[in-house]
Amino acid sequence: MTDPIDIRTKKNYSENSKNLFNKTSVYEYLESEILNSWDSWGKFQQQWCNNAFNTFKDYDKYLLLIYLFRQIMQSHADKFQFFTIKEFYSKNDFVLDKINLIQISHDLKIPKETIRRKINEFQDMQILKREGKQIIFNKTVIEHQIPNKSIISLSNFVQKQTELLKDKDFFGDPLTQNQIQMFFEKYFTIFWLRFYKLQIPFLTAWKEVFKDLETWNVWGVIALNHQYKLKKNIEKNILKNNEDLNESNFYLSLIKTTVDHGVNASSIADISQIPRATVIRKLKWLKKHNLLKKNNKKEYFMEAKGKLNKKINNNFKENRSHAASFVTDVLDLIKNSKFKI
């Protein structure tokens, strides 16, 4: 195990705290490039969600798994310990002393009995066993949980943000994707704990709006198609420039973007990895709530009429702030802490 570091009080930072990045400033600079920033975030989330769904064909089950692993990582952080990715996944087992089904249900917005059932399913799959109040994951969980692809895609997302910040006096040179990935792997439980603390509330917030993550992902494929067209419009000067977009009007601009070609059910199924029959059912729900419209070619587009658009817009604003905080925290650890690769 790597030498303990006081993660909670961040004594790993250099003594000159003036070097730390200001989260408000980072947020403002990223907002000035909101389309480029959010485009890379959307692509990351789509890739992450596809990998998550493919693991069990069940978003809630995967969400429960990473929630439990977040607790394992937090227990190490509470002891001022961290592990490289190789050290962490070389363990023979991963132990949780106890779990609180009511707390998990509250945090994940999943009924307590569903949580209990999915834990039993994990037992049937021989991913974990229960000994009294303890839950013990064995090595078979590694193939379901080790985030090799996610580390690469998250490193790509963070690297894109450094490109947007590189001209700012406080930031300095951008980082390469390889540099970021090496930090993630060497100080794995530190960085991945922060990622889970961002990702789990992010997903549960969308689950509250769309009722399940499959519906959100189906809607997201269509939203990304609109976002791609919005970006092209700006590049072609159909819209004045990127400065016209900000947190307040971005989502409204996205909905109102005219798209030549929508996305059909088969394409959504191919992109999301969700079965076509499920996609069709989710599309009906989205259309019923006026979040989508369909043309005579059976292609789907975003629709501005839906009452849920207000909640979606509020979620978008909140998620922008959380993502900027995560980026600031990660870049501080890479650039301003005592951690070195």
C-alpha positions in Angstrom: 0.0 0.0 0.0 1.2 3.5 -0.8 2.2 5.7 2.1 -0.8 7.3 3.9 -1.8 10.8 2.9 -4.0 13.1 4.9 -6.7 13.3 2.1 -9.5 14.8 4.2 -7.6 18.0 5.3 -5.6 18.2 2.0 -2.2 18.5 3.7 -0.9 17.1 0.4 -1.2 20.6 -1.1 1.8 22.9 -1.2 2.1 25.4 1.7 1.4 28.3 -0.6 -2.4 28.1 -0.7 -2.5 31.0 -3.1 -1.6 28.6 -5.9 -4.9 26.8 -5.6 -7.4 27.5 -8.4 -10.5 29.5 -7.6 -13.6 27.4 -8.4 -15.6 30.5 -9.4 -13.0 31.6 -11.8 -12.7 28.2 -13.4 -16.5 28.0 -13.7 -16.6 31.5 -15.4 -13.9 30.6 -17.8 -15.5 27.3 -18.8 -18.8 29.0 -19.1 -17.3 31.4 -21.7 -16.6 28.2 -23.7 -19.8 26.5 -22.6 -20.5 24.7 -25.9 -17.0 23.2 -26.2 -16.9 22.4 -22.5 -20.3 20.8 -22.4 -19.8 19.0 -25.7 -16.9 17.0 -24.2 -18.9 16.4 -21.0 -21.9 15.0 -23.0 -19.6 12.7 -25.0 -18.0 11.4 -21.9 -21.3 10.7 -20.2 -22.7 8.9 -23.2 -19.7 6.6 -23.3 -19.7 6.1 -19.6 -23.5 5.3 -19.5 -23.1 2.8 -22.4 -20.4 1.0 -20.6 -22.4 1.0 -17.4 -25.5 -0.4 -19.0 -23.5 -3.1 -20.8 -22.1 -4.4 -17.5 -25.4 -5.8 -16.2 -28.1 -4.4 -18.7 -29.4 -2.7 -15.5 -28.5 0.9 -14.6 -29.7 0.6 -11.0 -27.6 -2.5 -10.3 -24.5 -0.8 -11.6 -25.3 2.4 -9.7 -25.6 0.3 -6.5 -22.3 -1.4 -7.2 -20.3 1.9 -7.6 -22.1 3.4 -4.6 -20.8 0.5 -2.5 -17.3 0.9 -3.9 -17.5 4.6 -3.1 -18.1 3.6 0.5 -15.1 1.3 0.4 -12.9 4.1 -1.0 -14.2 6.5 1.6 -13.3 4.1 4.4 -9.7 4.1 3.2 -9.7 7.9 2.9 -10.9 8.2 6.5 -7.8 6.3 7.5 -5.6 8.6 5.4 -4.8 5.8 2.9 -4.8 5.7 -0.9 -4.0 3.1 -3.5 -2.9 2.9 -7.0 -5.3 1.2 -9.4 -3.1 -1.8 -9.5 -2.8 -2.0 -5.7 -6.5 -1.5 -5.1 -7.7 -4.2 -7.5 -5.0 -6.7 -6.4 -6.9 -7.1 -3.1 -8.3 -10.6 -2.5 -11.6 -9.1 -1.3 -13.2 -5.7 -0.6 -15.0 -5.4 2.7 -17.8 -3.2 3.9 -18.4 -3.5 7.6 -22.1 -2.7 7.3 -24.6 -1.1 5.0 -27.7 1.0 5.6 -30.4 0.1 3.2 -32.5 3.1 4.1 -29.6 5.5 3.5 -28.7 3.8 0.2 -32.3 4.0 -0.9 -32.4 7.7 -0.1 -29.1 8.5 -1.8 -29.8 6.5 -5.0 -33.6 7.2 -5.2 -34.2 3.4 -5.4 -36.8 1.6 -3.2 -35.3 -0.2 -0.2 -36.7 -3.5 -1.3 -35.2 -3.1 -4.7 -31.8 -2.5 -3.1 -32.2 -5.6 -1.0 -33.2 -7.6 -4.1 -30.2 -6.5 -6.2 -27.8 -7.3 -3.3 -29.3 -10.8 -3.3 -28.8 -10.9 -7.1 -25.1 -10.0 -6.5 -24.9 -12.9 -4.1 -26.5 -15.3 -6.7 -23.9 -14.1 -9.2 -21.2 -14.8 -6.6 -20.0 -11.3 -6.8 -20.4 -10.8 -3.0 -21.2 -12.7 0.2 -22.7 -11.5 3.5 -21.2 -12.4 6.8 -23.3 -10.9 9.6 -23.5 -7.2 8.9 -20.4 -7.3 6.6 -20.5 -7.4 2.8 -17.5 -8.9 1.2 -16.8 -8.6 -2.6 -14.5 -11.2 -4.0 -12.1 -10.9 -7.0 -14.9 -11.7 -9.5 -16.2 -8.2 -9.0 -13.1 -6.7 -10.7 -14.3 -7.6 -14.2 -17.5 -5.7 -13.5 -16.1 -2.8 -11.6 -12.5 -1.9 -12.7 -12.9 1.3 -14.7 -10.2 1.0 -17.4 -12.3 2.5 -20.2 -13.7 5.2 -17.9 -10.3 6.3 -16.8 -9.3 6.9 -20.4 -12.6 8.7 -21.3 -12.6 10.8 -18.1 -8.9 11.7 -18.8 -10.0 12.9 -22.2 -12.7 15.1 -20.8 -10.4 16.7 -18.2 -7.7 17.3 -20.9 -10.3 19.1 -23.0 -11.0 21.4 -20.1 -7.2 22.2 -19.7 -7.2 23.2 -23.4 -10.0 25.7 -22.6 -8.0 27.1 -19.6 -4.5 27.2 -21.1 -4.5 30.9 -22.0 -5.5 32.0 -18.5 -2.7 33.5 -16.4 -3.5 31.5 -13.3 -3.5 28.1 -15.1 -0.3 27.7 -17.1 0.3 25.0 -19.7 -2.4 22.4 -20.6 -2.0 18.8 -19.6 -1.9 15.8 -21.9 -4.4 13.0 -21.7 -1.6 10.7 -20.8 -0.4 12.9 -17.9 -3.9 13.0 -16.5 -4.4 9.3 -16.9 -1.2 8.5 -15.1 -2.3 10.6 -12.1 -5.7 8.8 -12.1 -3.9 5.5 -12.1 -1.2 6.3 -9.6 -3.5 8.0 -7.1 -6.5 6.0 -8.1 -8.7 6.0 -4.9 -8.2 9.7 -4.3 -9.4 10.7 -7.8 -12.0 8.0 -8.2 -13.6 8.8 -4.9 -14.0 12.4 -6.1 -15.4 11.1 -9.4 -18.0 8.9 -7.7 -19.0 11.9 -5.5 -19.7 13.8 -8.7 -21.2 11.0 -10.8 -23.7 9.4 -8.4 -25.6 12.6 -7.5 -25.4 13.5 -11.2 -27.1 10.3 -12.3 -29.7 10.3 -9.5 -30.7 13.9 -10.3 -31.5 12.9 -13.9 -33.2 9.8 -12.6 -35.6 11.9 -10.6 -36.5 13.9 -13.8 -36.9 11.0 -16.2 -37.9 8.3 -13.7 -35.2 6.0 -14.9 -31.8 6.3 -16.5 -32.7 4.3 -19.6 -35.2 7.1 -20.5 -32.6 9.8 -19.8 -30.0 8.1 -22.0 -32.5 7.8 -24.9 -33.3 11.5 -24.5 -29.6 12.2 -24.3 -28.8 10.7 -27.7 -31.3 13.1 -29.3 -30.0 16.0 -27.2 -26.4 15.4 -28.3 -27.6 15.4 -31.9 -29.1 18.9 -31.3 -25.9 19.9 -29.5 -23.8 18.8 -32.5 -26.0 20.9 -34.8 -25.8 23.9 -32.5 -22.0 23.7 -32.5 -22.0 23.5 -36.3 -24.2 26.5 -36.6 -21.8 28.5 -34.5 -18.8 27.3 -36.5 -20.6 28.4 -39.7 -21.5 31.8 -38.1 -25.2 31.0 -38.3 -25.2 32.1 -34.7 -23.0 35.1 -33.9 -20.4 33.4 -31.7 -19.9 31.2 -28.6 -20.2 34.3 -26.4 -23.9 34.4 -27.2 -24.3 31.2 -25.1 -24.3 31.1 -21.4 -25.6 29.0 -18.5 -29.0 30.8 -18.6 -29.8 30.4 -22.3 -27.8 27.3 -23.4 -30.6 24.7 -22.9 -33.2 26.9 -24.5 -30.9 27.4 -27.5 -30.4 23.7 -27.7 -34.1 23.0 -27.8 -34.7 25.6 -30.4 -31.9 24.4 -32.7 -33.3 23.3 -36.0 -31.9 19.9 -36.9 -32.1 18.6 -40.5 -32.1 15.0 -39.6 -33.4 13.5 -36.3 -32.5 10.2 -34.8 -34.7 7.1 -35.2 -35.3 4.3 -32.7 -32.9 1.9 -34.3 -30.1 4.4 -34.3 -30.8 5.2 -30.6 -30.7 1.5 -29.8 -27.3 1.1 -31.6 -25.8 4.2 -29.9 -27.2 3.6 -26.3 -26.9 -0.3 -26.4 -30.5 -0.3 -25.0 -32.8 -2.9 -26.7 -34.9 -1.4 -29.4 -38.2 -2.5 -27.8 -37.2 -0.6 -24.6 -36.1 2.4 -26.7 -39.5 2.6 -28.4 -41.2 2.4 -25.0 -39.1 5.2 -23.6 -39.6 7.3 -26.7 -43.4 7.1 -26.2 -43.0 8.4 -22.6 -40.8 11.3 -23.8 -43.2 12.1 -26.6 -46.2 11.9 -24.2 -44.4 14.5 -21.9 -43.7 16.8 -24.9 -40.0 16.4 -24.6 -39.7 15.0 -28.1 -41.5 15.3 -31.4 -41.4 13.0 -34.4 -41.5 13.6 -38.2 -43.0 11.4 -40.9 -39.6 9.6 -41.3 -40.0 8.5 -37.6 -37.0 10.6 -36.6 -37.0 12.3 -33.2 -36.2 15.8 -32.2 -36.2 17.9 -29.0 -39.4 19.7 -28.2 -39.8 22.9 -26.2 -43.4 22.4 -25.0 -42.8 19.9 -22.2 -43.2 21.1 -18.7 -40.3 19.0 -17.6 -37.9 21.2 -19.6 -37.9 23.6 -16.7 -36.6 20.9 -14.4 -34.1 19.8 -17.1 -32.8 23.3 -17.4 -32.4 23.6 -13.6 -30.5 20.3 -13.5 -28.3 21.4 -16.3 -27.3 24.6 -14.4 -26.6 22.7 -11.2 -24.6 20.0 -13.0 -22.5 22.7 -14.7 -21.5 24.0 -11.3 -20.7 20.5 -9.9 -18.7 19.5 -13.0 -16.7 22.8 -12.8 -16.0 22.1 -9.1 -14.8 18.6 -9.9 -12.5 19.8 -12.7 -11.1 22.5 -10.4 -10.5 19.9 -7.6 -8.8 17.4 -10.0 -6.6 20.0 -11.6 -5.6 21.4 -8.2 -4.5 17.9 -7.2 -2.5 17.5 -10.4 -0.9 20.9 -10.6 -0.8 22.3 -7.0 -0.4 19.3 -4.7 2.6 17.3 -3.7 1.5 14.4 -5.8 3.9 13.6 -8.7 4.0 11.1 -11.5 
